Amino acid sequence: MRVAVFATKPYDRRFLVEANRRTGHHLTFLEARLDATTASLAAGHQAVCAFVNDRLDAAVLGRLAELGIRLVAMRCAGYNNVDLQAAGTLGVTVVRVPAYSPHAVAEFTIGLLLALDRNIHRAWARVRENNFALDGLIGRNLHGRTMGVVGTGRIGALVARSLRLGFGCHVLASDVHRDPELEAAGVRYTDPATLLAESDVVTLHCPLTPETHHLIDARAIAAARPGLMIVNTSRGALIDTPALIEGLKSRRIGGVALDVYEQEADLFFEDLSNEIVQDDDFQRLLTFPNVLVTGHQAFLTEEALTSIAETTLSSIADAEAGRPLPHAVHRQQVTRTA
């Protein structure tokens, strides 16, 4: 199958080319992100492969359908950037990679938490300037503290288990589905309000839905334990950024570690070191000493990139052969209207 692969970086090409040795697709690598202005680049292909910050709204999907595209393969777990209703109406199948490497994201989450809590990022910057003073770098033990885990799917469960069994934390969890194994390990499920009120640290591992959009907003911050630390390696729009900034200014929020950001599509995955970033909220976040930001790299391990490439190309091969698609994004069929 001829596949237009949008928003590619050197590491994408490396792992997709290697995985394609077993599937034999014709891959066209495009650096451009997929949106209304670039959709025409998919002409002559049968499928497109897209990533987290590509835009697949009704207009883009409509253009792809006009070009004969009937398959969109998301090389990521999330698909909140895809208009599934439009895809159903247009007859465009959407597949994804539901679980490329939960360990990659879970381990990175713990790494961010430790770096933030122990001021490792600030210490690193100091040492580069030959400043070895320890003033202002005092952290706290994780052992014995209360950690809140929002979302206990594959990634959240790994984080909760690591915090509970590895660090000896008290772990609260919130999810519509309870994990009996976590409960047996001592994780206590509760409602989101109680979790925020009792946790020293909250780490987010839930999908972005209308219900979870701005889960952390001004009201949630006001109800949280003073000094709450927040870690987000899930989706940027789970947090209301202006409210977060106000929480940091008032010291209601004690620290934040972000690998995702609500408006990251205009920033992340690009080298903007010679540019003037126009996002005032993002720039303001970077001024706080207790804020640590990385550029959506929690997934970036060799194991995860291998799994992403293999699963994506395997789904495309299944679609081409007419086989069942276990990683299709299912949605109730949309009826065409006159």
Phi, psi and omega per residue, in radians:
M1 nan 2.499 3.083
R2 -1.528 2.120 -3.017
V3 -2.178 2.210 3.027
A4 -1.594 2.024 -3.065
V5 -1.789 1.895 -3.056
F6 -1.555 2.785 3.025
A7 0.952 0.813 -3.084
T8 -1.616 2.555 3.043
K9 -2.073 2.935 -3.137
P10 -0.934 -0.674 -3.134
Y11 -1.197 -0.574 3.059
D12 -1.067 -0.863 -3.109
R13 -1.030 -0.780 -3.089
R14 -0.979 -0.871 -3.047
F15 -1.394 -0.562 3.088
L16 -1.214 -0.706 3.105
V17 -1.092 -0.745 3.138
E18 -1.107 -0.806 -3.135
A19 -1.174 -0.520 -3.087
N20 -1.259 -0.225 3.063
R21 -1.050 -0.434 -3.104
R22 -1.695 -0.208 -3.096
T23 -2.032 -0.515 3.018
G24 1.265 0.509 3.055
H25 -1.323 2.810 3.027
H26 -1.684 1.859 -3.057
L27 -1.772 2.225 3.033
T28 -1.889 1.966 -3.085
F29 -1.544 2.194 -3.125
L30 -2.114 2.267 3.091
E31 -1.306 -0.456 -3.085
A32 -1.155 2.528 2.994
R33 -1.321 2.670 3.119
L34 -1.446 2.122 3.029
D35 -2.727 -2.960 -3.068
A36 -1.102 -0.486 -3.096
T37 -1.491 -0.283 -3.081
T38 -2.019 -0.096 -3.080
A39 -0.999 -0.544 -3.119
S40 -1.112 -0.316 3.104
L41 -1.147 -0.259 3.127
A42 -1.440 -0.035 3.129
A43 -0.987 2.398 -3.141
G44 1.528 0.011 3.126
H45 -1.963 2.874 3.134
Q46 -1.834 -0.298 -3.125
A47 -2.597 2.762 3.009
V48 -2.134 2.582 3.060
C49 -2.035 2.153 -3.015
A50 -2.201 2.958 -3.070
F51 -2.225 -3.023 -2.930
V52 -1.098 -0.576 -3.069
N53 -1.807 0.157 2.990
D54 -1.297 2.643 -3.112
R55 -1.807 2.111 3.114
L56 -2.223 1.065 3.095
D57 -1.465 -3.057 -3.069
A58 -1.052 -0.688 -3.117
A59 -1.143 -0.775 -3.133
V60 -1.172 -0.783 3.121
L61 -1.096 -0.645 3.092
G62 -1.094 -0.732 3.109
R63 -1.139 -0.732 3.115
L64 -1.088 -0.720 3.123
A65 -1.098 -0.673 3.091
E66 -1.067 -0.545 -3.136
L67 -1.468 -0.002 3.117
G68 1.599 0.177 3.120
I69 -1.336 2.213 3.119
R70 -2.131 0.050 -3.131
L71 -2.459 2.259 3.006
V72 -2.034 2.086 3.128
A73 -1.881 1.919 3.099
M74 -1.481 2.105 3.124
R75 -1.575 0.936 -3.126
C76 -2.852 2.999 -3.130
A77 -1.480 -0.686 -3.073
G78 -1.356 2.667 3.105
Y79 -2.516 0.447 3.117
N80 -1.170 -0.244 3.095
N81 -1.584 0.157 3.131
V82 -1.965 2.261 3.053
D83 -1.422 1.642 -3.049
L84 -1.176 -0.557 3.117
Q85 -1.141 -0.763 3.104
A86 -1.126 -0.696 3.121
A87 -1.058 -0.735 3.121
G88 -1.120 -0.729 3.131
T89 -1.112 -0.675 -3.074
L90 -1.479 -0.136 -3.114
G91 1.329 0.490 3.131
V92 -1.722 2.137 3.104
T93 -1.454 2.419 3.129
V94 -2.092 2.190 3.051
V95 -2.092 2.830 -3.106
R96 -2.527 -3.101 3.052
V97 -1.995 1.686 -2.971
P98 -1.219 -0.505 -3.056
A99 -2.650 1.365 -3.075
Y100 -1.317 -0.759 3.074
S101 -2.904 1.491 3.115
P102 -0.973 -0.585 -3.118
H103 -1.112 -0.627 -3.126
A104 -1.033 -0.865 -3.092
V105 -1.265 -0.699 -3.140
A106 -1.103 -0.773 3.132
E107 -1.143 -0.674 3.116
F108 -1.148 -0.649 3.100
T109 -1.036 -0.821 3.108
I110 -1.095 -0.690 3.106
G111 -1.065 -0.784 3.102
L112 -1.076 -0.765 -3.127
L113 -1.056 -0.798 3.141
L114 -1.141 -0.729 -3.141
A115 -1.090 -0.734 -3.137
L116 -1.214 -0.829 -3.046
D117 -1.163 -0.592 -3.103
R118 -1.815 0.178 3.069
N119 1.009 0.621 -3.107
I120 -1.140 -0.667 -3.135
H121 -1.127 -0.647 3.120
R122 -1.266 -0.676 3.124
A123 -1.117 -0.717 3.125
W124 -1.048 -0.783 -3.141
A125 -1.116 -0.670 3.140
R126 -1.135 -0.825 -3.062
V127 -1.077 -0.576 3.106
R128 -1.106 -0.367 3.095
E129 -1.833 0.328 3.130
N130 1.064 0.511 3.076
N131 -1.817 1.902 -3.080
F132 -1.877 0.261 3.100
A133 -1.191 2.566 -3.106
L134 -1.800 -0.033 3.127
D135 -1.022 2.344 3.087
G136 1.453 0.063 -3.094
L137 -1.918 0.204 -3.111
I138 -1.192 2.250 3.093
G139 -1.977 -2.822 3.102
R140 -2.381 2.642 3.035
N141 -1.143 2.539 2.978
L142 -1.355 -0.581 -3.093
H143 -0.966 2.223 3.076
G144 1.510 -0.143 3.141
R145 -1.519 2.884 -3.100
T146 -1.730 2.124 -3.112
M147 -1.950 2.347 3.093
G148 -1.873 2.207 -3.140
V149 -2.004 1.988 -3.140
V150 -1.690 1.885 -3.087
G151 1.713 1.985 -3.099
T152 -2.099 0.831 2.940
G153 -1.285 -2.689 -3.064
R154 -1.020 -0.808 -3.093
I155 -1.283 -0.878 -3.120
G156 -1.033 -0.648 3.128
A157 -1.134 -0.695 3.104
L158 -1.117 -0.724 3.124
V159 -1.132 -0.807 -3.130
A160 -1.065 -0.745 -3.130
R161 -1.148 -0.712 3.130
S162 -1.118 -0.741 -3.128
L163 -1.192 -0.684 -3.096
R164 -1.306 -0.918 -3.021
L165 -1.558 -0.550 -3.108
G166 -1.482 -0.688 -3.063
F167 -1.898 -0.157 3.113
G168 1.266 0.601 3.119
C169 -1.516 2.755 2.882
H170 -1.447 2.196 -3.032
V171 -2.076 2.149 2.982
L172 -1.779 2.561 -3.130
A173 -2.366 2.657 3.083
S174 -2.377 2.187 3.130
D175 -2.906 2.673 3.101
V176 -1.238 -0.384 3.094
H177 -2.088 2.232 3.130
R178 -1.524 2.536 3.105
D179 -1.782 1.905 -3.105
P180 -1.031 -0.583 -3.138
E181 -1.173 -0.652 3.091
L182 -1.185 -0.715 3.116
E183 -1.085 -0.682 3.118
A184 -1.142 -0.469 3.124
A185 -1.463 -0.047 3.092
G186 1.837 0.088 3.076
V187 -1.350 2.305 -3.103
R188 -1.874 2.114 3.104
Y189 -1.418 2.480 3.135
T190 -2.675 3.127 3.126
D191 -1.434 2.771 -3.078
P192 -1.002 -0.656 -3.111
A193 -1.128 -0.767 3.118
T194 -1.149 -0.709 3.129
L195 -1.021 -0.805 -3.138
L196 -1.155 -0.664 -3.074
A197 -1.247 -0.472 -3.015
E198 -1.884 -0.183 -3.026
S199 -1.578 2.495 2.981
D200 -1.429 -0.566 -3.132
V201 -2.370 2.417 3.031
V202 -2.141 2.260 3.085
T203 -2.090 2.345 -2.977
L204 -1.774 2.249 -3.125
H205 -2.487 0.641 -3.125
C206 -1.956 2.737 3.113
P207 -1.253 2.837 3.073
L208 -1.548 2.010 3.101
T209 -2.322 2.973 3.060
P210 -0.976 -0.531 -3.120
E211 -1.336 -0.514 -3.096
T212 -1.751 -0.069 3.105
H213 -1.043 2.227 -3.086
H214 0.933 0.771 3.049
L215 -0.976 -0.690 3.054
I216 -1.726 1.728 3.138
D217 -2.179 -2.970 -3.083
A218 -1.054 -0.687 -3.129
R219 -1.161 -0.760 3.141
A220 -1.117 -0.707 -3.140
I221 -1.139 -0.687 3.136
A222 -1.140 -0.528 -3.112
A223 -1.562 -0.143 -3.068
A224 -1.364 2.840 3.055
R225 -1.101 2.301 3.123
P226 -0.984 2.368 -3.124
G227 1.512 0.167 -3.119
L228 -0.958 2.370 3.008
M229 -1.797 2.467 -3.077
I230 -2.176 2.342 3.039
V231 -2.139 2.262 -3.141
N232 -2.287 1.934 3.023
T233 -2.068 0.357 -3.038
S234 -1.811 -1.500 3.128
R235 -2.388 2.377 -3.035
G236 -1.058 -0.671 -3.045
A237 -1.325 0.080 2.968
L238 -1.197 -0.337 -3.092
I239 -2.048 2.313 3.019
D240 -1.411 1.844 -2.995
T241 -1.076 -0.835 3.103
P242 -1.005 -0.670 3.102
A243 -1.165 -0.650 3.107
L244 -1.105 -0.739 3.128
I245 -1.080 -0.754 3.106
E246 -1.111 -0.650 3.089
G247 -1.130 -0.634 3.078
L248 -1.210 -0.733 -3.138
K249 -1.097 -0.677 -3.120
S250 -1.464 -0.055 -3.089
R251 1.168 0.238 3.019
R252 -1.150 -0.608 3.052
I253 -1.718 2.232 -3.066
G254 -1.575 -0.243 3.137
G255 3.007 2.673 -3.104
V256 -2.458 2.355 3.005
A257 -2.157 2.096 -3.059
L258 -2.154 2.262 2.940
D259 -1.873 -0.060 3.111
V260 -2.372 2.752 -3.074
Y261 -2.605 2.485 -3.011
E262 -0.993 -0.675 -3.120
Q263 -1.861 0.582 -3.033
E264 -1.204 -0.325 -3.083
A265 -1.003 -0.499 -3.138
D266 -1.566 -0.012 -3.038
L267 -2.222 -0.994 -2.915
F268 -1.230 2.672 -3.132
F269 1.296 0.133 3.124
E270 -2.166 2.664 3.044
D271 -1.589 1.826 -3.122
L272 -1.947 0.413 -3.051
S273 -1.136 -0.366 3.104
N274 -1.824 0.199 -3.104
E275 -1.921 2.857 2.997
I276 -1.752 1.937 -3.115
V277 -1.271 2.209 -3.036
Q278 -1.572 -0.093 -3.098
D279 -1.401 1.787 -3.066
D280 -1.159 -0.651 3.133
D281 -1.116 -0.758 -3.140
F282 -1.128 -0.773 3.129
Q283 -1.095 -0.642 3.116
R284 -1.156 -0.703 3.105
L285 -0.983 -0.702 -3.076
L286 -1.223 -0.211 3.137
T287 -1.425 -0.275 -3.096
F288 -1.453 2.309 3.139
P289 -1.213 -0.342 -3.120
N290 -1.789 0.502 3.063
V291 -2.141 2.269 3.121
L292 -2.147 2.148 -3.107
V293 -2.180 2.302 2.975
T294 -2.117 2.832 -2.954
G295 -1.653 0.987 3.089
H296 1.029 0.986 -3.095
Q297 -2.033 0.143 -3.087
A298 -1.033 -0.523 -3.112
F299 -1.425 -0.159 -2.847
L300 -1.447 1.310 2.980
T301 -2.211 2.796 3.125
E302 -1.044 -0.705 -3.126
E303 -1.133 -0.747 -3.122
A304 -1.184 -0.779 -3.138
L305 -1.114 -0.628 3.071
T306 -1.124 -0.804 -3.134
S307 -1.119 -0.734 3.124
I308 -1.043 -0.845 -3.110
A309 -1.110 -0.810 -3.088
E310 -1.147 -0.760 -3.125
T311 -1.167 -0.740 -3.136
T312 -1.072 -0.866 -3.093
L313 -1.229 -0.550 3.072
S314 -1.147 -0.703 3.095
S315 -1.115 -0.695 3.106
I316 -1.118 -0.727 3.109
A317 -1.114 -0.692 3.105
D318 -1.106 -0.738 3.127
A319 -1.103 -0.735 -3.128
E320 -1.107 -0.653 -3.096
A321 -1.520 -0.052 -3.133
G322 1.326 0.332 3.128
R323 -1.457 2.855 3.080
P324 -1.017 2.607 -3.108
L325 -1.973 1.626 -3.090
P326 -1.143 -0.355 -3.095
H327 -1.878 0.359 3.078
A328 -1.225 2.559 3.058
V329 -1.517 1.921 -3.046
H330 -1.537 2.495 3.074
R331 -2.622 2.625 3.141
Q332 -0.994 2.377 -3.082
Q333 -1.019 2.390 -3.131
V334 -1.684 2.216 -3.112
T335 -1.481 2.297 3.077
R336 -1.232 2.459 3.091
T337 -2.070 2.625 -3.101
A338 -1.267 nan nan
